[in-house]
Amino acid sequence: MVVKVVDTSALAAILFDEPGADVVASQLVEATLVAPSLLAYELANVCLIKLRRHPEQRDVLLATYALRDRFPLEMVEVDHTAVLEAAIRTGLTVYDASYYWLARKLGAELVTLDRQLAAAAK
């Protein structure tokens, strides 16, 4: 099975049915998904932002967020020094560089909807 690194933008698109979800879903079929442990915090933050913007959708958003555990996703720790060096080299944030570094370390495709991160990964 092919290993792919998935970032928050891609996973949030699927989870919250955002634009690009279909494209991301098609890229993840029959793949082993891996992400830095940072993804858990970022995904919770996406939900928090949605809750603040749409408090009337609280129950739906929290129920949708709870579905995140259904994704067969391996969370891994990254080498923070190497990630910092990657961020310096690429101009990415340290957060985005975590996904970039992990994909390079594993020799895996990076699945993202973030244009800057996608450009750096090419």
KOLGU-4560 file (N, C-alpha, C; in nm, 3 decimals, padded with zeros to 5 digits):
<recs>
<n_xx: 00.085 n_yy: -00.119 n_zz: 00.000 ca_xx: 00.000 ca_yy: 00.000 ca_zz: 00.000 c_xx: 00.089 c_yy: 00.125 c_zz: 00.000 mol: A seq: 1 type: MET>
<n_xx: 00.046 n_yy: 00.226 n_zz: -00.066 ca_xx: 00.120 ca_yy: 00.352 ca_zz: -00.079 c_xx: 00.101 c_yy: 00.437 c_zz: 00.047 mol: A seq: 2 type: VAL>
<n_xx: 00.210 n_yy: 00.494 n_zz: 00.097 ca_xx: 00.205 ca_yy: 00.583 ca_zz: 00.212 c_xx: 00.190 c_yy: 00.726 c_zz: 00.161 mol: A seq: 3 type: VAL>
<n_xx: 00.098 n_yy: 00.801 n_zz: 00.222 ca_xx: 00.080 ca_yy: 00.942 ca_zz: 00.189 c_xx: 00.071 c_yy: 01.023 c_zz: 00.317 mol: A seq: 4 type: LYS>
<n_xx: 00.135 n_yy: 01.138 n_zz: 00.314 ca_xx: 00.126 ca_yy: 01.232 ca_zz: 00.426 c_xx: 00.010 c_yy: 01.326 c_zz: 00.396 mol: A seq: 5 type: VAL>
<n_xx: -00.080 n_yy: 01.338 n_zz: 00.492 ca_xx: -00.198 ca_yy: 01.423 ca_zz: 00.474 c_xx: -00.190 c_yy: 01.539 c_zz: 00.573 mol: A seq: 6 type: VAL>
<n_xx: -00.220 n_yy: 01.660 n_zz: 00.524 ca_xx: -00.214 ca_yy: 01.775 ca_zz: 00.614 c_xx: -00.354 c_yy: 01.815 c_zz: 00.658 mol: A seq: 7 type: ASP>
<n_xx: -00.359 n_yy: 01.914 n_zz: 00.744 ca_xx: -00.486 ca_yy: 01.958 ca_zz: 00.802 c_xx: -00.583 c_yy: 02.011 c_zz: 00.698 mol: A seq: 8 type: THR>
<n_xx: -00.533 n_yy: 02.085 n_zz: 00.602 ca_xx: -00.623 ca_yy: 02.141 ca_zz: 00.500 c_xx: -00.696 c_yy: 02.031 c_zz: 00.425 mol: A seq: 9 type: SER>
<n_xx: -00.625 n_yy: 01.924 n_zz: 00.396 ca_xx: -00.686 ca_yy: 01.812 ca_zz: 00.322 c_xx: -00.784 c_yy: 01.736 c_zz: 00.409 mol: A seq: 10 type: ALA>
<n_xx: -00.744 n_yy: 01.704 n_zz: 00.530 ca_xx: -00.832 ca_yy: 01.626 ca_zz: 00.618 c_xx: -00.954 c_yy: 01.707 c_zz: 00.659 mol: A seq: 11 type: LEU>
<n_xx: -00.936 n_yy: 01.836 n_zz: 00.687 ca_xx: -01.049 ca_yy: 01.922 ca_zz: 00.724 c_xx: -01.148 c_yy: 01.935 c_zz: 00.609 mol: A seq: 12 type: ALA>
<n_xx: -01.097 n_yy: 01.940 n_zz: 00.486 ca_xx: -01.187 ca_yy: 01.948 ca_zz: 00.370 c_xx: -01.279 c_yy: 01.828 c_zz: 00.365 mol: A seq: 13 type: ALA>
<n_xx: -01.225 n_yy: 01.711 n_zz: 00.389 ca_xx: -01.308 ca_yy: 01.590 ca_zz: 00.388 c_xx: -01.402 c_yy: 01.589 c_zz: 00.508 mol: A seq: 14 type: ILE>
<n_xx: -01.348 n_yy: 01.612 n_zz: 00.624 ca_xx: -01.426 ca_yy: 01.603 ca_zz: 00.746 c_xx: -01.542 c_yy: 01.702 c_zz: 00.748 mol: A seq: 15 type: LEU>
<n_xx: -01.516 n_yy: 01.826 n_zz: 00.710 ca_xx: -01.618 ca_yy: 01.931 ca_zz: 00.717 c_xx: -01.683 c_yy: 01.959 c_zz: 00.582 mol: A seq: 16 type: PHE>
<n_xx: -01.662 n_yy: 01.871 n_zz: 00.485 ca_xx: -01.722 ca_yy: 01.882 ca_zz: 00.352 c_xx: -01.698 c_yy: 02.021 c_zz: 00.290 mol: A seq: 17 type: ASP>
<n_xx: -01.571 n_yy: 02.057 n_zz: 00.283 ca_xx: -01.530 ca_yy: 02.186 ca_zz: 00.227 c_xx: -01.492 c_yy: 02.169 c_zz: 00.080 mol: A seq: 18 type: GLU>
<n_xx: -01.479 n_yy: 02.281 n_zz: 00.007 ca_xx: -01.434 ca_yy: 02.272 ca_zz: -00.132 c_xx: -01.301 c_yy: 02.197 c_zz: -00.142 mol: A seq: 19 type: PRO>
<n_xx: -01.291 n_yy: 02.112 n_zz: -00.242 ca_xx: -01.171 ca_yy: 02.033 ca_zz: -00.262 c_xx: -01.178 c_yy: 01.895 c_zz: -00.198 mol: A seq: 20 type: GLY>
<n_xx: -01.282 n_yy: 01.868 n_zz: -00.121 ca_xx: -01.294 ca_yy: 01.740 ca_zz: -00.051 c_xx: -01.292 c_yy: 01.622 c_zz: -00.147 mol: A seq: 21 type: ALA>
<n_xx: -01.361 n_yy: 01.634 n_zz: -00.260 ca_xx: -01.365 ca_yy: 01.524 ca_zz: -00.357 c_xx: -01.227 c_yy: 01.494 c_zz: -00.415 mol: A seq: 22 type: ASP>
<n_xx: -01.153 n_yy: 01.599 n_zz: -00.446 ca_xx: -01.018 ca_yy: 01.583 ca_zz: -00.501 c_xx: -00.928 c_yy: 01.514 c_zz: -00.398 mol: A seq: 23 type: VAL>
<n_xx: -00.935 n_yy: 01.560 n_zz: -00.274 ca_xx: -00.853 ca_yy: 01.501 ca_zz: -00.168 c_xx: -00.891 c_yy: 01.355 c_zz: -00.147 mol: A seq: 24 type: VAL>
<n_xx: -01.020 n_yy: 01.328 n_zz: -00.138 ca_xx: -01.067 ca_yy: 01.191 ca_zz: -00.115 c_xx: -01.015 c_yy: 01.096 c_zz: -00.222 mol: A seq: 25 type: ALA>
<n_xx: -01.015 n_yy: 01.141 n_zz: -00.346 ca_xx: -00.967 ca_yy: 01.056 ca_zz: -00.455 c_xx: -00.817 c_yy: 01.029 c_zz: -00.443 mol: A seq: 26 type: SER>
<n_xx: -00.742 n_yy: 01.122 n_zz: -00.383 ca_xx: -00.598 ca_yy: 01.104 ca_zz: -00.366 c_xx: -00.565 c_yy: 01.010 c_zz: -00.250 mol: A seq: 27 type: GLN>
<n_xx: -00.660 n_yy: 00.990 n_zz: -00.161 ca_xx: -00.633 ca_yy: 00.910 ca_zz: -00.041 c_xx: -00.679 c_yy: 00.765 c_zz: -00.052 mol: A seq: 28 type: LEU>
<n_xx: -00.746 n_yy: 00.733 n_zz: -00.160 ca_xx: -00.797 ca_yy: 00.597 ca_zz: -00.177 c_xx: -00.683 c_yy: 00.496 c_zz: -00.171 mol: A seq: 29 type: VAL>
<n_xx: -00.702 n_yy: 00.392 n_zz: -00.093 ca_xx: -00.607 ca_yy: 00.282 ca_zz: -00.079 c_xx: -00.466 c_yy: 00.327 c_zz: -00.041 mol: A seq: 30 type: GLU>
<n_xx: -00.459 n_yy: 00.430 n_zz: 00.042 ca_xx: -00.329 ca_yy: 00.478 ca_zz: 00.089 c_xx: -00.321 c_yy: 00.461 c_zz: 00.241 mol: A seq: 31 type: ALA>
<n_xx: -00.201 n_yy: 00.440 n_zz: 00.289 ca_xx: -00.174 ca_yy: 00.444 ca_zz: 00.432 c_xx: -00.147 c_yy: 00.590 c_zz: 00.465 mol: A seq: 32 type: THR>
<n_xx: -00.225 n_yy: 00.647 n_zz: 00.555 ca_xx: -00.215 ca_yy: 00.789 ca_zz: 00.585 c_xx: -00.129 c_yy: 00.814 c_zz: 00.709 mol: A seq: 33 type: LEU>
<n_xx: -00.040 n_yy: 00.911 n_zz: 00.696 ca_xx: 00.051 ca_yy: 00.947 ca_zz: 00.803 c_xx: 00.050 c_yy: 01.099 c_zz: 00.816 mol: A seq: 34 type: VAL>
<n_xx: 00.065 n_yy: 01.148 n_zz: 00.939 ca_xx: 00.072 ca_yy: 01.292 ca_zz: 00.963 c_xx: 00.152 c_yy: 01.319 c_zz: 01.090 mol: A seq: 35 type: ALA>
<n_xx: 00.211 n_yy: 01.438 n_zz: 01.098 ca_xx: 00.276 ca_yy: 01.475 ca_zz: 01.224 c_xx: 00.168 c_yy: 01.486 c_zz: 01.332 mol: A seq: 36 type: PRO>
<n_xx: 00.205 n_yy: 01.461 n_zz: 01.457 ca_xx: 00.108 ca_yy: 01.468 ca_zz: 01.566 c_xx: 00.047 c_yy: 01.607 c_zz: 01.578 mol: A seq: 37 type: SER>
<n_xx: 00.112 n_yy: 01.705 n_zz: 01.521 ca_xx: 00.060 ca_yy: 01.842 ca_zz: 01.516 c_xx: -00.080 c_yy: 01.847 c_zz: 01.454 mol: A seq: 38 type: LEU>
<n_xx: -00.110 n_yy: 01.756 n_zz: 01.365 ca_xx: -00.239 ca_yy: 01.757 ca_zz: 01.295 c_xx: -00.355 c_yy: 01.756 c_zz: 01.394 mol: A seq: 39 type: LEU>
<n_xx: -00.345 n_yy: 01.684 n_zz: 01.503 ca_xx: -00.454 ca_yy: 01.676 ca_zz: 01.600 c_xx: -00.488 c_yy: 01.815 c_zz: 01.655 mol: A seq: 40 type: ALA>
<n_xx: -00.386 n_yy: 01.895 n_zz: 01.685 ca_xx: -00.409 ca_yy: 02.030 ca_zz: 01.736 c_xx: -00.466 c_yy: 02.121 c_zz: 01.628 mol: A seq: 41 type: TYR>
<n_xx: -00.413 n_yy: 02.108 n_zz: 01.508 ca_xx: -00.459 ca_yy: 02.194 ca_zz: 01.399 c_xx: -00.604 c_yy: 02.163 c_zz: 01.362 mol: A seq: 42 type: GLU>
<n_xx: -00.640 n_yy: 02.036 n_zz: 01.363 ca_xx: -00.777 ca_yy: 01.999 ca_zz: 01.330 c_xx: -00.874 c_yy: 02.049 c_zz: 01.437 mol: A seq: 43 type: LEU>
<n_xx: -00.834 n_yy: 02.041 n_zz: 01.563 ca_xx: -00.917 ca_yy: 02.096 ca_zz: 01.671 c_xx: -00.932 c_yy: 02.246 c_zz: 01.654 mol: A seq: 44 type: ALA>
<n_xx: -00.826 n_yy: 02.314 n_zz: 01.609 ca_xx: -00.833 ca_yy: 02.459 ca_zz: 01.589 c_xx: -00.927 c_yy: 02.494 c_zz: 01.474 mol: A seq: 45 type: ASN>
<n_xx: -00.926 n_yy: 02.413 n_zz: 01.368 ca_xx: -01.019 ca_yy: 02.435 ca_zz: 01.257 c_xx: -01.163 c_yy: 02.429 c_zz: 01.309 mol: A seq: 46 type: VAL>
<n_xx: -01.190 n_yy: 02.328 n_zz: 01.393 ca_xx: -01.324 ca_yy: 02.314 ca_zz: 01.449 c_xx: -01.358 c_yy: 02.434 c_zz: 01.538 mol: A seq: 47 type: CYS>
<n_xx: -01.264 n_yy: 02.479 n_zz: 01.618 ca_xx: -01.286 ca_yy: 02.594 ca_zz: 01.705 c_xx: -01.321 c_yy: 02.719 c_zz: 01.624 mol: A seq: 48 type: LEU>
<n_xx: -01.249 n_yy: 02.743 n_zz: 01.517 ca_xx: -01.277 ca_yy: 02.859 ca_zz: 01.431 c_xx: -01.417 c_yy: 02.849 c_zz: 01.373 mol: A seq: 49 type: ILE>
<n_xx: -01.454 n_yy: 02.730 n_zz: 01.328 ca_xx: -01.589 ca_yy: 02.710 ca_zz: 01.274 c_xx: -01.695 c_yy: 02.732 c_zz: 01.382 mol: A seq: 50 type: LYS>
<n_xx: -01.668 n_yy: 02.687 n_zz: 01.504 ca_xx: -01.762 ca_yy: 02.706 ca_zz: 01.615 c_xx: -01.780 c_yy: 02.854 c_zz: 01.647 mol: A seq: 51 type: LEU>
<n_xx: -01.672 n_yy: 02.928 n_zz: 01.642 ca_xx: -01.680 ca_yy: 03.072 ca_zz: 01.671 c_xx: -01.755 c_yy: 03.147 c_zz: 01.561 mol: A seq: 52 type: ARG>
<n_xx: -01.737 n_yy: 03.104 n_zz: 01.438 ca_xx: -01.806 ca_yy: 03.170 ca_zz: 01.326 c_xx: -01.952 c_yy: 03.129 c_zz: 01.315 mol: A seq: 53 type: ARG>
<n_xx: -01.982 n_yy: 03.007 n_zz: 01.358 ca_xx: -02.117 ca_yy: 02.953 ca_zz: 01.343 c_xx: -02.163 c_yy: 02.885 c_zz: 01.472 mol: A seq: 54 type: HIS>
<n_xx: -02.180 n_yy: 02.963 n_zz: 01.579 ca_xx: -02.218 ca_yy: 02.903 ca_zz: 01.708 c_xx: -02.350 c_yy: 02.827 c_zz: 01.701 mol: A seq: 55 type: PRO>
<n_xx: -02.435 n_yy: 02.864 n_zz: 01.609 ca_xx: -02.564 ca_yy: 02.796 ca_zz: 01.593 c_xx: -02.548 c_yy: 02.653 c_zz: 01.541 mol: A seq: 56 type: GLU>
<n_xx: -02.431 n_yy: 02.620 n_zz: 01.488 ca_xx: -02.404 ca_yy: 02.486 ca_zz: 01.435 c_xx: -02.319 c_yy: 02.402 c_zz: 01.530 mol: A seq: 57 type: GLN>
<n_xx: -02.315 n_yy: 02.442 n_zz: 01.656 ca_xx: -02.229 ca_yy: 02.379 ca_zz: 01.755 c_xx: -02.242 c_yy: 02.226 c_zz: 01.757 mol: A seq: 58 type: ARG>
<n_xx: -02.362 n_yy: 02.176 n_zz: 01.771 ca_xx: -02.382 ca_yy: 02.030 ca_zz: 01.782 c_xx: -02.334 c_yy: 01.956 c_zz: 01.658 mol: A seq: 59 type: ASP>
<n_xx: -02.366 n_yy: 02.010 n_zz: 01.542 ca_xx: -02.326 ca_yy: 01.947 ca_zz: 01.416 c_xx: -02.174 c_yy: 01.950 c_zz: 01.401 mol: A seq: 60 type: VAL>
<n_xx: -02.113 n_yy: 02.064 n_zz: 01.430 ca_xx: -01.968 ca_yy: 02.075 ca_zz: 01.417 c_xx: -01.895 c_yy: 01.983 c_zz: 01.513 mol: A seq: 61 type: LEU>
<n_xx: -01.942 n_yy: 01.975 n_zz: 01.636 ca_xx: -01.877 ca_yy: 01.886 ca_zz: 01.732 c_xx: -01.895 c_yy: 01.739 c_zz: 01.695 mol: A seq: 62 type: LEU>
<n_xx: -02.011 n_yy: 01.706 n_zz: 01.644 ca_xx: -02.035 ca_yy: 01.568 ca_zz: 01.599 c_xx: -01.947 c_yy: 01.535 c_zz: 01.478 mol: A seq: 63 type: ALA>
<n_xx: -01.933 n_yy: 01.631 n_zz: 01.389 ca_xx: -01.848 ca_yy: 01.612 ca_zz: 01.272 c_xx: -01.703 c_yy: 01.597 c_zz: 01.315 mol: A seq: 64 type: THR>
<n_xx: -01.659 n_yy: 01.681 n_zz: 01.406 ca_xx: -01.522 ca_yy: 01.673 ca_zz: 01.456 c_xx: -01.494 c_yy: 01.537 c_zz: 01.520 mol: A seq: 65 type: TYR>
<n_xx: -01.592 n_yy: 01.482 n_zz: 01.588 ca_xx: -01.575 ca_yy: 01.351 ca_zz: 01.653 c_xx: -01.549 c_yy: 01.240 c_zz: 01.552 mol: A seq: 66 type: ALA>
<n_xx: -01.587 n_yy: 01.261 n_zz: 01.428 ca_xx: -01.565 ca_yy: 01.161 ca_zz: 01.323 c_xx: -01.419 c_yy: 01.148 c_zz: 01.283 mol: A seq: 67 type: LEU>
<n_xx: -01.335 n_yy: 01.239 n_zz: 01.328 ca_xx: -01.194 ca_yy: 01.237 ca_zz: 01.289 c_xx: -01.126 c_yy: 01.105 c_zz: 01.325 mol: A seq: 68 type: ARG>
<n_xx: -01.173 n_yy: 01.042 n_zz: 01.431 ca_xx: -01.112 ca_yy: 00.916 ca_zz: 01.475 c_xx: -01.141 c_yy: 00.801 c_zz: 01.380 mol: A seq: 69 type: ASP>
<n_xx: -01.230 n_yy: 00.820 n_zz: 01.286 ca_xx: -01.260 ca_yy: 00.715 ca_zz: 01.189 c_xx: -01.158 c_yy: 00.706 c_zz: 01.077 mol: A seq: 70 type: ARG>
<n_xx: -01.074 n_yy: 00.809 n_zz: 01.065 ca_xx: -00.971 ca_yy: 00.807 ca_zz: 00.962 c_xx: -00.856 c_yy: 00.718 c_zz: 01.009 mol: A seq: 71 type: PHE>
<n_xx: -00.817 n_yy: 00.621 n_zz: 00.928 ca_xx: -00.704 ca_yy: 00.537 ca_zz: 00.965 c_xx: -00.574 c_yy: 00.614 c_zz: 00.942 mol: A seq: 72 type: PRO>
<n_xx: -00.533 n_yy: 00.684 n_zz: 01.044 ca_xx: -00.423 ca_yy: 00.780 ca_zz: 01.031 c_xx: -00.319 c_yy: 00.752 c_zz: 01.138 mol: A seq: 73 type: LEU>
<n_xx: -00.195 n_yy: 00.738 n_zz: 01.097 ca_xx: -00.086 ca_yy: 00.719 ca_zz: 01.191 c_xx: -00.024 c_yy: 00.855 c_zz: 01.221 mol: A seq: 74 type: GLU>
<n_xx: -00.024 n_yy: 00.893 n_zz: 01.349 ca_xx: 00.038 ca_yy: 01.019 ca_zz: 01.392 c_xx: 00.180 c_yy: 00.989 c_zz: 01.436 mol: A seq: 75 type: MET>
<n_xx: 00.275 n_yy: 01.070 n_zz: 01.390 ca_xx: 00.415 ca_yy: 01.048 ca_zz: 01.424 c_xx: 00.478 c_yy: 01.178 c_zz: 01.473 mol: A seq: 76 type: VAL>
<n_xx: 00.579 n_yy: 01.163 n_zz: 01.554 ca_xx: 00.658 ca_yy: 01.278 ca_zz: 01.598 c_xx: 00.760 c_yy: 01.310 c_zz: 01.489 mol: A seq: 77 type: GLU>
<n_xx: 00.791 n_yy: 01.437 n_zz: 01.476 ca_xx: 00.889 ca_yy: 01.479 ca_zz: 01.377 c_xx: 01.015 c_yy: 01.527 c_zz: 01.448 mol: A seq: 78 type: VAL>
<n_xx: 01.122 n_yy: 01.538 n_zz: 01.374 ca_xx: 01.248 ca_yy: 01.592 ca_zz: 01.424 c_xx: 01.236 c_yy: 01.744 c_zz: 01.416 mol: A seq: 79 type: ASP>
<n_xx: 01.216 n_yy: 01.808 n_zz: 01.530 ca_xx: 01.187 ca_yy: 01.952 ca_zz: 01.530 c_xx: 01.302 c_yy: 02.037 c_zz: 01.477 mol: A seq: 80 type: HIS>
<n_xx: 01.424 n_yy: 01.995 n_zz: 01.500 ca_xx: 01.537 ca_yy: 02.069 ca_zz: 01.446 c_xx: 01.539 c_yy: 02.060 c_zz: 01.294 mol: A seq: 81 type: THR>
<n_xx: 01.516 n_yy: 01.942 n_zz: 01.241 ca_xx: 01.511 ca_yy: 01.924 ca_zz: 01.096 c_xx: 01.394 c_yy: 02.000 c_zz: 01.035 mol: A seq: 82 type: ALA>
<n_xx: 01.282 n_yy: 02.003 n_zz: 01.105 ca_xx: 01.164 ca_yy: 02.077 ca_zz: 01.058 c_xx: 01.195 c_yy: 02.226 c_zz: 01.055 mol: A seq: 83 type: VAL>
<n_xx: 01.260 n_yy: 02.277 n_zz: 01.157 ca_xx: 01.298 ca_yy: 02.418 ca_zz: 01.160 c_xx: 01.391 c_yy: 02.451 c_zz: 01.043 mol: A seq: 84 type: LEU>
<n_xx: 01.487 n_yy: 02.364 n_zz: 01.018 ca_xx: 01.577 ca_yy: 02.386 ca_zz: 00.904 c_xx: 01.500 c_yy: 02.383 c_zz: 00.772 mol: A seq: 85 type: GLU>
<n_xx: 01.403 n_yy: 02.294 n_zz: 00.760 ca_xx: 01.320 ca_yy: 02.288 ca_zz: 00.638 c_xx: 01.239 c_yy: 02.416 c_zz: 00.623 mol: A seq: 86 type: ALA>
<n_xx: 01.188 n_yy: 02.468 n_zz: 00.733 ca_xx: 01.110 ca_yy: 02.593 ca_zz: 00.729 c_xx: 01.198 c_yy: 02.709 c_zz: 00.683 mol: A seq: 87 type: ALA>
<n_xx: 01.319 n_yy: 02.714 n_zz: 00.734 ca_xx: 01.413 ca_yy: 02.820 ca_zz: 00.694 c_xx: 01.443 c_yy: 02.811 c_zz: 00.545 mol: A seq: 88 type: ILE>
<n_xx: 01.469 n_yy: 02.688 n_zz: 00.498 ca_xx: 01.503 ca_yy: 02.665 ca_zz: 00.357 c_xx: 01.388 c_yy: 02.696 c_zz: 00.262 mol: A seq: 89 type: ARG>
<n_xx: 01.266 n_yy: 02.660 n_zz: 00.301 ca_xx: 01.153 ca_yy: 02.669 ca_zz: 00.210 c_xx: 01.069 c_yy: 02.797 c_zz: 00.225 mol: A seq: 90 type: THR>
<n_xx: 01.083 n_yy: 02.864 n_zz: 00.338 ca_xx: 01.000 ca_yy: 02.981 ca_zz: 00.363 c_xx: 00.863 c_yy: 02.944 c_zz: 00.421 mol: A seq: 91 type: GLY>
<n_xx: 00.842 n_yy: 02.816 n_zz: 00.449 ca_xx: 00.717 ca_yy: 02.771 ca_zz: 00.508 c_xx: 00.714 c_yy: 02.803 c_zz: 00.657 mol: A seq: 92 type: LEU>
<n_xx: 00.595 n_yy: 02.799 n_zz: 00.716 ca_xx: 00.586 ca_yy: 02.806 ca_zz: 00.861 c_xx: 00.641 c_yy: 02.674 c_zz: 00.917 mol: A seq: 93 type: THR>
<n_xx: 00.674 n_yy: 02.671 n_zz: 01.042 ca_xx: 00.721 ca_yy: 02.547 ca_zz: 01.104 c_xx: 00.610 c_yy: 02.442 c_zz: 01.099 mol: A seq: 94 type: VAL>
<n_xx: 00.487 n_yy: 02.487 n_zz: 01.114 ca_xx: 00.374 ca_yy: 02.393 ca_zz: 01.109 c_xx: 00.369 c_yy: 02.323 c_zz: 00.972 mol: A seq: 95 type: TYR>
<n_xx: 00.369 n_yy: 02.402 n_zz: 00.867 ca_xx: 00.364 ca_yy: 02.344 ca_zz: 00.732 c_xx: 00.490 c_yy: 02.264 c_zz: 00.701 mol: A seq: 96 type: ASP>
<n_xx: 00.602 n_yy: 02.312 n_zz: 00.749 ca_xx: 00.728 ca_yy: 02.241 ca_zz: 00.726 c_xx: 00.728 c_yy: 02.103 c_zz: 00.792 mol: A seq: 97 type: ALA>
<n_xx: 00.647 n_yy: 02.085 n_zz: 00.894 ca_xx: 00.635 ca_yy: 01.953 ca_zz: 00.958 c_xx: 00.582 c_yy: 01.850 c_zz: 00.859 mol: A seq: 98 type: SER>
<n_xx: 00.482 n_yy: 01.888 n_zz: 00.783 ca_xx: 00.425 ca_yy: 01.798 ca_zz: 00.682 c_xx: 00.524 c_yy: 01.778 c_zz: 00.567 mol: A seq: 99 type: TYR>
<n_xx: 00.584 n_yy: 01.886 n_zz: 00.525 ca_xx: 00.684 ca_yy: 01.883 ca_zz: 00.417 c_xx: 00.798 c_yy: 01.789 c_zz: 00.455 mol: A seq: 100 type: TYR>
<n_xx: 00.855 n_yy: 01.807 n_zz: 00.574 ca_xx: 00.967 ca_yy: 01.726 ca_zz: 00.619 c_xx: 00.929 c_yy: 01.579 c_zz: 00.628 mol: A seq: 101 type: TRP>
<n_xx: 00.812 n_yy: 01.551 n_zz: 00.685 ca_xx: 00.769 ca_yy: 01.413 ca_zz: 00.701 c_xx: 00.752 c_yy: 01.345 c_zz: 00.566 mol: A seq: 102 type: LEU>
<n_xx: 00.692 n_yy: 01.414 n_zz: 00.470 ca_xx: 00.674 ca_yy: 01.356 ca_zz: 00.337 c_xx: 00.810 c_yy: 01.325 c_zz: 00.273 mol: A seq: 103 type: ALA>
<n_xx: 00.905 n_yy: 01.416 n_zz: 00.288 ca_xx: 01.039 ca_yy: 01.392 ca_zz: 00.232 c_xx: 01.110 c_yy: 01.279 c_zz: 00.305 mol: A seq: 104 type: ARG>
<n_xx: 01.096 n_yy: 01.275 n_zz: 00.435 ca_xx: 01.160 ca_yy: 01.171 ca_zz: 00.515 c_xx: 01.108 c_yy: 01.032 c_zz: 00.476 mol: A seq: 105 type: LYS>
<n_xx: 00.978 n_yy: 01.023 n_zz: 00.452 ca_xx: 00.916 ca_yy: 00.895 ca_zz: 00.417 c_xx: 00.919 c_yy: 00.866 c_zz: 00.267 mol: A seq: 106 type: LEU>
<n_xx: 00.958 n_yy: 00.965 n_zz: 00.187 ca_xx: 00.953 ca_yy: 00.949 ca_zz: 00.042 c_xx: 00.810 c_yy: 00.934 c_zz: -00.005 mol: A seq: 107 type: GLY>
<n_xx: 00.720 n_yy: 01.005 n_zz: 00.064 ca_xx: 00.576 ca_yy: 00.992 ca_zz: 00.039 c_xx: 00.519 c_yy: 01.116 c_zz: -00.029 mol: A seq: 108 type: ALA>
<n_xx: 00.408 n_yy: 01.096 n_zz: -00.096 ca_xx: 00.335 ca_yy: 01.209 ca_zz: -00.154 c_xx: 00.272 c_yy: 01.288 c_zz: -00.041 mol: A seq: 109 type: GLU>
<n_xx: 00.270 n_yy: 01.420 n_zz: -00.056 ca_xx: 00.205 ca_yy: 01.508 ca_zz: 00.040 c_xx: 00.070 c_yy: 01.549 c_zz: -00.018 mol: A seq: 110 type: LEU>
<n_xx: -00.037 n_yy: 01.521 n_zz: 00.053 ca_xx: -00.171 ca_yy: 01.558 ca_zz: 00.009 c_xx: -00.213 c_yy: 01.681 c_zz: 00.089 mol: A seq: 111 type: VAL>
<n_xx: -00.231 n_yy: 01.792 n_zz: 00.017 ca_xx: -00.263 ca_yy: 01.920 ca_zz: 00.079 c_xx: -00.345 c_yy: 02.005 c_zz: -00.017 mol: A seq: 112 type: THR>
<n_xx: -00.421 n_yy: 02.096 n_zz: 00.040 ca_xx: -00.490 ca_yy: 02.198 ca_zz: -00.040 c_xx: -00.421 c_yy: 02.333 c_zz: -00.025 mol: A seq: 113 type: LEU>
<n_xx: -00.317 n_yy: 02.337 n_zz: 00.055 ca_xx: -00.241 ca_yy: 02.460 ca_zz: 00.078 c_xx: -00.147 c_yy: 02.482 c_zz: -00.040 mol: A seq: 114 type: ASP>
<n_xx: -00.167 n_yy: 02.589 n_zz: -00.112 ca_xx: -00.089 ca_yy: 02.614 ca_zz: -00.236 c_xx: 00.060 c_yy: 02.631 c_zz: -00.210 mol: A seq: 115 type: ARG>
<n_xx: 00.094 n_yy: 02.704 n_zz: -00.106 ca_xx: 00.235 ca_yy: 02.728 ca_zz: -00.076 c_xx: 00.305 c_yy: 02.598 c_zz: -00.036 mol: A seq: 116 type: GLN>
<n_xx: 00.237 n_yy: 02.518 n_zz: 00.045 ca_xx: 00.293 ca_yy: 02.390 ca_zz: 00.087 c_xx: 00.306 c_yy: 02.295 c_zz: -00.032 mol: A seq: 117 type: LEU>
<n_xx: 00.204 n_yy: 02.292 n_zz: -00.116 ca_xx: 00.208 ca_yy: 02.207 ca_zz: -00.235 c_xx: 00.323 c_yy: 02.247 c_zz: -00.328 mol: A seq: 118 type: ALA>
<n_xx: 00.343 n_yy: 02.378 n_zz: -00.343 ca_xx: 00.451 ca_yy: 02.426 ca_zz: -00.430 c_xx: 00.587 c_yy: 02.386 c_zz: -00.374 mol: A seq: 119 type: ALA>
<n_xx: 00.604 n_yy: 02.396 n_zz: -00.242 ca_xx: 00.731 ca_yy: 02.358 ca_zz: -00.181 c_xx: 00.756 c_yy: 02.209 c_zz: -00.194 mol: A seq: 120 type: ALA>
<n_xx: 00.650 n_yy: 02.130 n_zz: -00.191 ca_xx: 00.664 ca_yy: 01.986 ca_zz: -00.197 c_xx: 00.702 c_yy: 01.934 c_zz: -00.336 mol: A seq: 121 type: ALA>
<n_xx: 00.683 n_yy: 02.018 n_zz: -00.438 ca_xx: 00.714 ca_yy: 01.974 ca_zz: -00.575 c_xx: 00.860 c_yy: 01.986 c_zz: -00.608 mol: A seq: 122 type: LYS>
</recs>
